[in-house]
Amino acid sequence: MDLPRNIALTLIFAICIIVPALVFAATGHASIGALGRNPSAAPKILTAMVITLIVTMAVAIVAFLIVWQLYTK
């Protein structure tokens, strides 16, 4: 394998780690702010937050698997 390909794959792998982490942070920040403004809406906020985190995690896992597959070629 050549070095530029490995560097590109490493950068893609880093993006696969950083972007979901930012989504988790933004979701947590927004949900805590919403709970502070309207505590009675906690079940709806929790449901939306969990769905967002599950979708984000699924996308991150798919991205990891794709990059892993590219590394093995």
Biopython code that builds the backbone (N, CA, C, O; Angstrom):
import numpy as np
from Bio.PDB.StructureBuilder import StructureBuilder

atoms = [
    (1, "MET", "N", (0.839, -1.190, 0.000)),
    (1, "MET", "CA", (0.000, 0.000, 0.000)),
    (1, "MET", "C", (0.880, 1.248, 0.000)),
    (1, "MET", "O", (1.963, 1.273, 0.585)),
    (2, "ASP", "N", (0.401, 2.236, -0.645)),
    (2, "ASP", "CA", (1.169, 3.459, -0.700)),
    (2, "ASP", "C", (0.736, 4.415, 0.407)),
    (2, "ASP", "O", (-0.370, 4.310, 0.938)),
    (3, "LEU", "N", (1.602, 5.323, 0.739)),
    (3, "LEU", "CA", (1.408, 6.233, 1.863)),
    (3, "LEU", "C", (0.239, 7.199, 1.683)),
    (3, "LEU", "O", (-0.512, 7.379, 2.641)),
    (4, "PRO", "N", (0.028, 7.835, 0.526)),
    (4, "PRO", "CA", (-1.108, 8.764, 0.399)),
    (4, "PRO", "C", (-2.469, 8.090, 0.633)),
    (4, "PRO", "O", (-3.372, 8.697, 1.207)),
    (5, "ARG", "N", (-2.609, 6.857, 0.195)),
    (5, "ARG", "CA", (-3.876, 6.138, 0.413)),
    (5, "ARG", "C", (-4.095, 5.903, 1.905)),
    (5, "ARG", "O", (-5.208, 6.072, 2.405)),
    (6, "ASN", "N", (-3.041, 5.515, 2.616)),
    (6, "ASN", "CA", (-3.157, 5.296, 4.055)),
    (6, "ASN", "C", (-3.476, 6.586, 4.802)),
    (6, "ASN", "O", (-4.254, 6.580, 5.755)),
    (7, "ILE", "N", (-2.885, 7.672, 4.375)),
    (7, "ILE", "CA", (-3.158, 8.964, 5.012)),
    (7, "ILE", "C", (-4.607, 9.366, 4.769)),
    (7, "ILE", "O", (-5.284, 9.833, 5.685)),
    (8, "ALA", "N", (-5.085, 9.188, 3.547)),
    (8, "ALA", "CA", (-6.473, 9.532, 3.234)),
    (8, "ALA", "C", (-7.442, 8.677, 4.048)),
    (8, "ALA", "O", (-8.427, 9.190, 4.579)),
    (9, "LEU", "N", (-7.169, 7.384, 4.147)),
    (9, "LEU", "CA", (-8.041, 6.502, 4.923)),
    (9, "LEU", "C", (-7.997, 6.842, 6.408)),
    (9, "LEU", "O", (-9.015, 6.738, 7.091)),
    (10, "THR", "N", (-6.845, 7.245, 6.915)),
    (10, "THR", "CA", (-6.733, 7.645, 8.317)),
    (10, "THR", "C", (-7.523, 8.923, 8.572)),
    (10, "THR", "O", (-8.164, 9.056, 9.615)),
    (11, "LEU", "N", (-7.487, 9.851, 7.646)),
    (11, "LEU", "CA", (-8.281, 11.080, 7.794)),
    (11, "LEU", "C", (-9.776, 10.770, 7.757)),
    (11, "LEU", "O", (-10.545, 11.329, 8.539)),
    (12, "ILE", "N", (-10.184, 9.897, 6.870)),
    (12, "ILE", "CA", (-11.599, 9.502, 6.818)),
    (12, "ILE", "C", (-11.999, 8.813, 8.112)),
    (12, "ILE", "O", (-13.094, 9.045, 8.624)),
    (13, "PHE", "N", (-11.124, 7.966, 8.648)),
    (13, "PHE", "CA", (-11.396, 7.279, 9.898)),
    (13, "PHE", "C", (-11.530, 8.283, 11.047)),
    (13, "PHE", "O", (-12.394, 8.125, 11.910)),
    (14, "ALA", "N", (-10.684, 9.310, 11.062)),
    (14, "ALA", "CA", (-10.770, 10.345, 12.090)),
    (14, "ALA", "C", (-12.080, 11.123, 11.981)),
    (14, "ALA", "O", (-12.686, 11.467, 12.996)),
    (15, "ILE", "N", (-12.512, 11.397, 10.765)),
    (15, "ILE", "CA", (-13.794, 12.078, 10.564)),
    (15, "ILE", "C", (-14.937, 11.205, 11.065)),
    (15, "ILE", "O", (-15.913, 11.703, 11.628)),
    (16, "CYS", "N", (-14.805, 9.891, 10.854)),
    (16, "CYS", "CA", (-15.831, 8.949, 11.336)),
    (16, "CYS", "C", (-15.912, 8.938, 12.857)),
    (16, "CYS", "O", (-16.938, 8.543, 13.411)),
    (17, "ILE", "N", (-14.872, 9.357, 13.531)),
    (17, "ILE", "CA", (-14.889, 9.436, 14.988)),
    (17, "ILE", "C", (-15.366, 10.805, 15.450)),
    (17, "ILE", "O", (-16.170, 10.894, 16.379)),
    (18, "ILE", "N", (-14.891, 11.861, 14.826)),
    (18, "ILE", "CA", (-15.162, 13.225, 15.289)),
    (18, "ILE", "C", (-16.604, 13.644, 15.044)),
    (18, "ILE", "O", (-17.229, 14.228, 15.930)),
    (19, "VAL", "N", (-17.146, 13.364, 13.869)),
    (19, "VAL", "CA", (-18.494, 13.842, 13.533)),
    (19, "VAL", "C", (-19.571, 13.239, 14.444)),
    (19, "VAL", "O", (-20.410, 13.987, 14.946)),
    (20, "PRO", "N", (-19.585, 11.914, 14.681)),
    (20, "PRO", "CA", (-20.580, 11.406, 15.627)),
    (20, "PRO", "C", (-20.406, 11.965, 17.038)),
    (20, "PRO", "O", (-21.388, 12.176, 17.748)),
    (21, "ALA", "N", (-19.162, 12.204, 17.443)),
    (21, "ALA", "CA", (-18.936, 12.793, 18.760)),
    (21, "ALA", "C", (-19.532, 14.198, 18.838)),
    (21, "ALA", "O", (-20.100, 14.579, 19.862)),
    (22, "LEU", "N", (-19.405, 14.957, 17.768)),
    (22, "LEU", "CA", (-20.008, 16.296, 17.737)),
    (22, "LEU", "C", (-21.534, 16.230, 17.753)),
    (22, "LEU", "O", (-22.188, 17.061, 18.383)),
    (23, "VAL", "N", (-22.096, 15.246, 17.062)),
    (23, "VAL", "CA", (-23.553, 15.075, 17.065)),
    (23, "VAL", "C", (-24.034, 14.701, 18.462)),
    (23, "VAL", "O", (-25.055, 15.209, 18.926)),
    (24, "PHE", "N", (-23.303, 13.813, 19.133)),
    (24, "PHE", "CA", (-23.660, 13.453, 20.504)),
    (24, "PHE", "C", (-23.627, 14.678, 21.417)),
    (24, "PHE", "O", (-24.531, 14.876, 22.229)),
    (25, "ALA", "N", (-22.587, 15.495, 21.282)),
    (25, "ALA", "CA", (-22.466, 16.690, 22.114)),
    (25, "ALA", "C", (-23.585, 17.685, 21.825)),
    (25, "ALA", "O", (-24.171, 18.249, 22.749)),
    (26, "ALA", "N", (-23.881, 17.901, 20.555)),
    (26, "ALA", "CA", (-24.943, 18.840, 20.196)),
    (26, "ALA", "C", (-26.311, 18.352, 20.670)),
    (26, "ALA", "O", (-27.132, 19.140, 21.138)),
    (27, "THR", "N", (-26.547, 17.050, 20.545)),
    (27, "THR", "CA", (-27.815, 16.482, 21.006)),
    (27, "THR", "C", (-27.957, 16.609, 22.510)),
    (27, "THR", "O", (-29.021, 16.975, 23.010)),
    (28, "GLY", "N", (-26.901, 16.312, 23.224)),
    (28, "GLY", "CA", (-26.934, 16.450, 24.676)),
    (28, "GLY", "C", (-27.158, 17.877, 25.115)),
    (28, "GLY", "O", (-27.940, 18.141, 26.028)),
    (29, "HIS", "N", (-26.471, 18.794, 24.466)),
    (29, "HIS", "CA", (-26.620, 20.214, 24.808)),
    (29, "HIS", "C", (-28.047, 20.698, 24.533)),
    (29, "HIS", "O", (-28.642, 21.391, 25.358)),
    (30, "ALA", "N", (-28.581, 20.335, 23.392)),
    (30, "ALA", "CA", (-29.933, 20.772, 23.035)),
    (30, "ALA", "C", (-30.985, 20.143, 23.943)),
    (30, "ALA", "O", (-31.947, 20.806, 24.330)),
    (31, "SER", "N", (-30.808, 18.871, 24.283)),
    (31, "SER", "CA", (-31.814, 18.218, 25.129)),
    (31, "SER", "C", (-31.773, 18.759, 26.555)),
    (31, "SER", "O", (-32.827, 18.913, 27.173)),
    (32, "ILE", "N", (-30.607, 19.048, 27.089)),
    (32, "ILE", "CA", (-30.521, 19.630, 28.429)),
    (32, "ILE", "C", (-31.127, 21.027, 28.436)),
    (32, "ILE", "O", (-31.812, 21.402, 29.388)),
    (33, "GLY", "N", (-30.881, 21.796, 27.383)),
    (33, "GLY", "CA", (-31.499, 23.119, 27.288)),
    (33, "GLY", "C", (-33.016, 23.042, 27.196)),
    (33, "GLY", "O", (-33.723, 23.841, 27.810)),
    (34, "ALA", "N", (-33.515, 22.076, 26.424)),
    (34, "ALA", "CA", (-34.964, 21.911, 26.297)),
    (34, "ALA", "C", (-35.587, 21.455, 27.615)),
    (34, "ALA", "O", (-36.669, 21.910, 27.984)),
    (35, "LEU", "N", (-34.910, 20.567, 28.314)),
    (35, "LEU", "CA", (-35.420, 20.119, 29.611)),
    (35, "LEU", "C", (-35.423, 21.254, 30.633)),
    (35, "LEU", "O", (-36.297, 21.310, 31.498)),
    (36, "GLY", "N", (-34.457, 22.148, 30.536)),
    (36, "GLY", "CA", (-34.422, 23.299, 31.438)),
    (36, "GLY", "C", (-35.575, 24.261, 31.181)),
    (36, "GLY", "O", (-36.102, 24.863, 32.117)),
    (37, "ARG", "N", (-35.966, 24.409, 29.928)),
    (37, "ARG", "CA", (-37.064, 25.311, 29.594)),
    (37, "ARG", "C", (-38.422, 24.687, 29.864)),
    (37, "ARG", "O", (-39.354, 25.379, 30.274)),
    (38, "ASN", "N", (-38.542, 23.374, 29.637)),
    (38, "ASN", "CA", (-39.847, 22.719, 29.759)),
    (38, "ASN", "C", (-39.675, 21.314, 30.337)),
    (38, "ASN", "O", (-39.638, 20.341, 29.584)),
    (39, "PRO", "N", (-39.569, 21.193, 31.660)),
    (39, "PRO", "CA", (-39.335, 19.884, 32.265)),
    (39, "PRO", "C", (-40.481, 18.892, 32.064)),
    (39, "PRO", "O", (-40.260, 17.682, 32.115)),
    (40, "SER", "N", (-41.679, 19.376, 31.841)),
    (40, "SER", "CA", (-42.812, 18.460, 31.675)),
    (40, "SER", "C", (-42.782, 17.726, 30.333)),
    (40, "SER", "O", (-43.517, 16.756, 30.148)),
    (41, "ALA", "N", (-41.957, 18.169, 29.409)),
    (41, "ALA", "CA", (-41.849, 17.517, 28.099)),
    (41, "ALA", "C", (-40.735, 16.480, 28.072)),
    (41, "ALA", "O", (-40.279, 16.093, 26.996)),
    (42, "ALA", "N", (-40.295, 16.029, 29.226)),
    (42, "ALA", "CA", (-39.159, 15.103, 29.310)),
    (42, "ALA", "C", (-39.357, 13.819, 28.489)),
    (42, "ALA", "O", (-38.420, 13.409, 27.803)),
    (43, "PRO", "N", (-40.525, 13.166, 28.526)),
    (43, "PRO", "CA", (-40.652, 11.929, 27.728)),
    (43, "PRO", "C", (-40.480, 12.158, 26.225)),
    (43, "PRO", "O", (-39.844, 11.354, 25.545)),
    (44, "LYS", "N", (-41.040, 13.241, 25.710)),
    (44, "LYS", "CA", (-40.909, 13.524, 24.277)),
    (44, "LYS", "C", (-39.462, 13.868, 23.924)),
    (44, "LYS", "O", (-38.947, 13.440, 22.892)),
    (45, "ILE", "N", (-38.824, 14.634, 24.778)),
    (45, "ILE", "CA", (-37.431, 15.028, 24.530)),
    (45, "ILE", "C", (-36.529, 13.797, 24.586)),
    (45, "ILE", "O", (-35.637, 13.637, 23.752)),
    (46, "LEU", "N", (-36.763, 12.933, 25.568)),
    (46, "LEU", "CA", (-35.957, 11.719, 25.692)),
    (46, "LEU", "C", (-36.113, 10.821, 24.469)),
    (46, "LEU", "O", (-35.134, 10.269, 23.968)),
    (47, "THR", "N", (-37.332, 10.679, 23.997)),
    (47, "THR", "CA", (-37.578, 9.839, 22.819)),
    (47, "THR", "C", (-36.849, 10.389, 21.597)),
    (47, "THR", "O", (-36.190, 9.642, 20.874)),
    (48, "ALA", "N", (-36.966, 11.676, 21.370)),
    (48, "ALA", "CA", (-36.288, 12.290, 20.222)),
    (48, "ALA", "C", (-34.775, 12.183, 20.355)),
    (48, "ALA", "O", (-34.076, 11.938, 19.372)),
    (49, "MET", "N", (-34.272, 12.366, 21.570)),
    (49, "MET", "CA", (-32.832, 12.292, 21.788)),
    (49, "MET", "C", (-32.317, 10.872, 21.539)),
    (49, "MET", "O", (-31.281, 10.696, 20.899)),
    (50, "VAL", "N", (-33.019, 9.874, 22.031)),
    (50, "VAL", "CA", (-32.586, 8.491, 21.860)),
    (50, "VAL", "C", (-32.612, 8.092, 20.379)),
    (50, "VAL", "O", (-31.690, 7.432, 19.901)),
    (51, "ILE", "N", (-33.655, 8.487, 19.659)),
    (51, "ILE", "CA", (-33.729, 8.176, 18.228)),
    (51, "ILE", "C", (-32.573, 8.829, 17.476)),
    (51, "ILE", "O", (-31.961, 8.201, 16.612)),
    (52, "THR", "N", (-32.274, 10.075, 17.798)),
    (52, "THR", "CA", (-31.161, 10.771, 17.158)),
    (52, "THR", "C", (-29.840, 10.070, 17.435)),
    (52, "THR", "O", (-29.024, 9.903, 16.528)),
    (53, "LEU", "N", (-29.625, 9.661, 18.672)),
    (53, "LEU", "CA", (-28.369, 9.008, 19.026)),
    (53, "LEU", "C", (-28.248, 7.628, 18.380)),
    (53, "LEU", "O", (-27.156, 7.228, 17.978)),
    (54, "ILE", "N", (-29.349, 6.906, 18.278)),
    (54, "ILE", "CA", (-29.309, 5.587, 17.631)),
    (54, "ILE", "C", (-28.985, 5.718, 16.151)),
    (54, "ILE", "O", (-28.170, 4.959, 15.626)),
    (55, "VAL", "N", (-29.610, 6.670, 15.474)),
    (55, "VAL", "CA", (-29.334, 6.873, 14.052)),
    (55, "VAL", "C", (-27.886, 7.312, 13.844)),
    (55, "VAL", "O", (-27.219, 6.849, 12.920)),
    (56, "THR", "N", (-27.406, 8.204, 14.705)),
    (56, "THR", "CA", (-26.017, 8.656, 14.601)),
    (56, "THR", "C", (-25.052, 7.503, 14.799)),
    (56, "THR", "O", (-24.066, 7.376, 14.072)),
    (57, "MET", "N", (-25.336, 6.662, 15.784)),
    (57, "MET", "CA", (-24.466, 5.523, 16.034)),
    (57, "MET", "C", (-24.494, 4.536, 14.869)),
    (57, "MET", "O", (-23.460, 3.969, 14.517)),
    (58, "ALA", "N", (-25.650, 4.329, 14.275)),
    (58, "ALA", "CA", (-25.752, 3.426, 13.130)),
    (58, "ALA", "C", (-24.939, 3.941, 11.952)),
    (58, "ALA", "O", (-24.236, 3.175, 11.293)),
    (59, "VAL", "N", (-25.036, 5.229, 11.690)),
    (59, "VAL", "CA", (-24.263, 5.819, 10.588)),
    (59, "VAL", "C", (-22.764, 5.715, 10.876)),
    (59, "VAL", "O", (-21.975, 5.428, 9.976)),
    (60, "ALA", "N", (-22.377, 5.948, 12.124)),
    (60, "ALA", "CA", (-20.958, 5.848, 12.485)),
    (60, "ALA", "C", (-20.450, 4.424, 12.314)),
    (60, "ALA", "O", (-19.341, 4.222, 11.820)),
    (61, "ILE", "N", (-21.237, 3.442, 12.710)),
    (61, "ILE", "CA", (-20.815, 2.041, 12.568)),
    (61, "ILE", "C", (-20.680, 1.668, 11.098)),
    (61, "ILE", "O", (-19.727, 0.988, 10.720)),
    (62, "VAL", "N", (-21.611, 2.099, 10.275)),
    (62, "VAL", "CA", (-21.514, 1.825, 8.838)),
    (62, "VAL", "C", (-20.260, 2.483, 8.258)),
    (62, "VAL", "O", (-19.564, 1.876, 7.444)),
    (63, "ALA", "N", (-19.970, 3.711, 8.668)),
    (63, "ALA", "CA", (-18.769, 4.395, 8.178)),
    (63, "ALA", "C", (-17.508, 3.657, 8.624)),
    (63, "ALA", "O", (-16.576, 3.504, 7.834)),
    (64, "PHE", "N", (-17.466, 3.199, 9.875)),
    (64, "PHE", "CA", (-16.322, 2.419, 10.348)),
    (64, "PHE", "C", (-16.141, 1.147, 9.529)),
    (64, "PHE", "O", (-15.021, 0.798, 9.159)),
    (65, "LEU", "N", (-17.234, 0.460, 9.248)),
    (65, "LEU", "CA", (-17.144, -0.780, 8.485)),
    (65, "LEU", "C", (-16.652, -0.533, 7.067)),
    (65, "LEU", "O", (-15.877, -1.326, 6.533)),
    (66, "ILE", "N", (-17.096, 0.557, 6.455)),
    (66, "ILE", "CA", (-16.638, 0.879, 5.101)),
    (66, "ILE", "C", (-15.151, 1.198, 5.100)),
    (66, "ILE", "O", (-14.409, 0.709, 4.249)),
    (67, "VAL", "N", (-14.717, 2.015, 6.049)),
    (67, "VAL", "CA", (-13.291, 2.357, 6.105)),
    (67, "VAL", "C", (-12.461, 1.120, 6.433)),
    (67, "VAL", "O", (-11.380, 0.937, 5.874)),
    (68, "TRP", "N", (-12.950, 0.275, 7.327)),
    (68, "TRP", "CA", (-12.245, -0.970, 7.661)),
    (68, "TRP", "C", (-12.073, -1.834, 6.416)),
    (68, "TRP", "O", (-11.007, -2.402, 6.181)),
    (69, "GLN", "N", (-13.137, -1.925, 5.625)),
    (69, "GLN", "CA", (-13.077, -2.714, 4.398)),
    (69, "GLN", "C", (-12.085, -2.117, 3.410)),
    (69, "GLN", "O", (-11.383, -2.850, 2.714)),
    (70, "LEU", "N", (-12.024, -0.793, 3.344)),
    (70, "LEU", "CA", (-11.058, -0.154, 2.451)),
    (70, "LEU", "C", (-9.630, -0.371, 2.922)),
    (70, "LEU", "O", (-8.725, -0.492, 2.097)),
    (71, "TYR", "N", (-9.406, -0.422, 4.236)),
    (71, "TYR", "CA", (-8.066, -0.682, 4.752)),
    (71, "TYR", "C", (-7.564, -2.079, 4.388)),
    (71, "TYR", "O", (-6.373, -2.277, 4.148)),
    (72, "THR", "N", (-8.476, -3.035, 4.349)),
    (72, "THR", "CA", (-8.039, -4.416, 4.105)),
    (72, "THR", "C", (-7.719, -4.696, 2.642)),
    (72, "THR", "O", (-7.105, -5.721, 2.345)),
    (73, "LYS", "N", (-8.107, -3.833, 1.729)),
    (73, "LYS", "CA", (-7.814, -4.057, 0.309)),
    (73, "LYS", "C", (-6.420, -3.629, -0.049)),
    (73, "LYS", "O", (-6.015, -3.750, -1.205)),
]
sb = StructureBuilder()
sb.init_structure("model")
sb.init_model(0)
sb.init_chain("A")
sb.init_seg("    ")
for serial, (resi, resn, name, xyz) in enumerate(atoms, 1):
    if name == "N":
        sb.init_residue(resn, " ", resi, " ")
    sb.init_atom(name, np.array(xyz, "f"), 0.0, 1.0, " ", f" {name:<3s}", serial, name[0])
structure = sb.get_structure()
